[in-house]
């Protein structure tokens, strides 16, 4: 994922938490804030110390970023998103995490409409 597509500043995270909307399942919480001035989305990933040590947290962060990178064409643009990883995600493999992440994005209506 390109650096310009990442949320990095505390102010950006705070804006998404304060003014955005959220949706959750057992593995993830996604917060999003609409920004109409840009066409791409930006992503931030947060993993609490309650989830595990630094190795575990960084691995979960990398997995979420990889899942989003694989599906970035399907995600609506003009958004700032923050994914929060919950403890329930630790016991899952990559395919299950991907399915869960897409589920939370679909329920939040952050995926583009499928064209048939």
PyMOL commands that set and color helices and strands:
alter all, ss='L'
color gray80, all
select helices_A, chain A and resi 3-5+10-19+54-70+87-89+94-107
alter helices_A, ss='H'
color red, helices_A
select strands_A, chain A and resi 21-24+28-34+42-47+79-85
alter strands_A, ss='S'
color yellow, strands_A
deselect
rebuild
show_as cartoon
